[in-house]
Amino acid sequence: MSDKVKRFKKEREELNQMVLARDNIDIKRFFALDNAVYRDGALNAKTKELLGLATSLVLRCDDCITYHVIRAREIGATDAEFDEVMAIGMVVGGSITIPHVRRAEQLWKEMED
């Protein structure tokens, strides 16, 4: 696991704990919903992660892109699947997504090992 992935996961976990420690039921419900929608259902979990990645790319959310690149790799997405998701995100989001595609590609390559 790359240092970037380790740092991202650690920071995300620590910040999530801080947010959830506030004991706000609405925030906890949203977090639970976010977790639940990525489980296997009519669509399998990998497809859902790839959808999350494409959507995050279009929205240009770097943290979200990083999270979904990591999850897509962990859940077994292939290079070909990743490439198609990047292409879809660029077509829908336009050229403004190119810097985000570059960073996603960099992280995807870092995670090859």
HELIX and SHEET records of a PDB file:
HELIX    1   1 ASP A    3  LEU A   20  1                                  18    
HELIX    2   2 ILE A   25  ALA A   36  1                                  12    
HELIX    3   3 ALA A   45  LEU A   59  1                                  15    
HELIX    4   4 ASP A   62  GLU A   74  1                                  13    
HELIX    5   5 ASP A   79  GLY A   93  1                                  15    
HELIX    6   6 SER A   95  THR A   97  5                                   3    
HELIX    7   7 ILE A   98  GLU A  110  1                                  13    
END                                                                             
